[in-house]
Amino acid sequence: MSSDDAELILASWSRVGKDKAVGYLPLRTVEKILNLDRRWIESYCTERGLQFKVFGQDETCIQSGAVYIWSEQQLNLLLGKHHLHRDAHLSTNEFISLIAKRWFTENDDMMSLIRAAFADED
């Protein structure tokens, strides 16, 4: 794989903390295609002031598992603006675990928050 290919794949993460609050990549992509390990992910996130969590395939709706990274500050702001589940406030960790575990349909009430977190304008 060329460095340009790797940069293209990592583009989802490179925007986190800048113009989006959350990014993820399938665990298979991270480990098998990019050949990145947990130490690299931890270093990448620490340098940028980001959080991360690795979900195994039995912990997420992503078939191979997934690695989510997020900006605590940006995600907290978004969560504060969106009132979910009768105004119950989700922590950033609860939100990340929720979106990792469940595949949401387009008409789900959570989708506006999920789109905002991923900076998805569609």
C-alpha positions in Angstrom: 0.0 0.0 0.0 1.3 3.4 -0.9 1.5 6.3 1.6 -1.1 8.1 -0.5 -3.5 5.2 0.0 -2.9 5.1 3.7 -3.5 8.9 3.9 -6.7 8.5 2.1 -7.9 5.8 4.5 -6.8 7.8 7.5 -8.6 11.0 6.2 -11.6 10.0 8.4 -9.4 10.3 11.5 -7.3 13.3 10.4 -10.4 15.6 10.5 -11.3 14.6 14.1 -10.8 17.5 16.4 -10.8 19.9 13.5 -14.1 19.8 11.7 -15.7 16.7 13.1 -16.1 15.2 16.5 -15.9 11.5 15.8 -14.2 9.1 13.3 -14.0 5.4 13.0 -12.3 2.7 11.0 -13.0 -1.0 10.8 -10.6 -2.9 13.0 -9.6 -5.1 10.0 -8.6 -2.0 8.0 -6.5 -0.7 10.9 -4.7 -4.0 11.7 -4.5 -5.8 8.3 -4.4 -3.0 5.7 -2.7 -0.1 7.6 -0.7 -2.4 9.9 -1.3 -0.2 12.9 -1.3 -1.4 16.5 -2.8 -0.1 19.7 0.4 1.8 20.6 0.4 3.7 17.3 -3.3 4.6 17.8 -2.7 5.7 21.3 0.3 7.9 20.2 -1.8 9.3 17.3 -4.6 10.3 19.6 -2.4 11.6 22.4 -0.6 13.9 20.1 -3.9 15.4 18.9 -5.7 15.5 22.3 -8.2 12.8 21.2 -9.7 9.8 22.9 -10.1 6.3 21.3 -11.7 3.0 22.0 -11.1 -0.3 20.3 -14.2 -2.5 19.9 -13.9 -6.3 19.1 -16.2 -7.9 16.5 -18.6 -9.0 19.3 -18.8 -5.5 20.7 -19.9 -3.6 17.6 -22.1 -3.7 14.6 -19.1 -3.4 12.4 -18.3 -7.0 11.3 -14.5 -7.0 12.0 -14.7 -4.7 15.0 -13.9 -1.0 14.9 -11.6 1.7 16.3 -13.4 4.9 17.2 -11.6 8.2 17.9 -13.2 11.4 19.2 -12.6 14.9 20.4 -13.9 15.0 24.0 -14.6 18.7 23.8 -16.3 18.7 20.4 -18.4 15.7 21.2 -19.5 17.1 24.6 -20.6 20.3 22.9 -22.7 18.3 20.4 -24.2 16.1 23.1 -25.1 19.2 25.1 -27.0 20.6 22.1 -29.0 17.5 21.4 -31.6 16.3 23.8 -32.0 12.6 23.5 -34.2 10.1 25.4 -36.3 12.7 27.2 -33.4 15.0 27.9 -31.1 12.4 29.4 -27.5 13.5 28.7 -25.2 10.8 27.3 -21.5 10.9 28.3 -19.1 10.8 25.4 -18.2 7.2 26.3 -21.8 6.2 26.4 -22.4 7.8 23.0 -19.4 6.1 21.4 -20.4 2.7 22.8 -24.0 3.2 21.7 -23.1 4.1 18.1 -20.5 1.3 18.0 -23.0 -1.4 19.1 -26.1 -0.5 17.1 -26.7 0.2 13.5 -29.1 3.2 13.2 -31.6 3.5 10.4 -31.9 6.8 8.4 -35.2 7.7 10.2 -33.9 7.1 13.7 -34.1 10.1 16.1 -30.3 9.7 16.8 -29.3 10.2 13.2 -29.1 14.0 13.3 -26.7 13.7 16.2 -24.7 10.9 14.6 -24.4 12.9 11.3 -23.3 16.0 13.2 -20.7 14.0 15.1 -19.2 12.6 11.9 -19.7 15.9 10.0 -21.8 14.0 7.5 -23.9 16.5 5.5 -25.9 13.9 3.6 
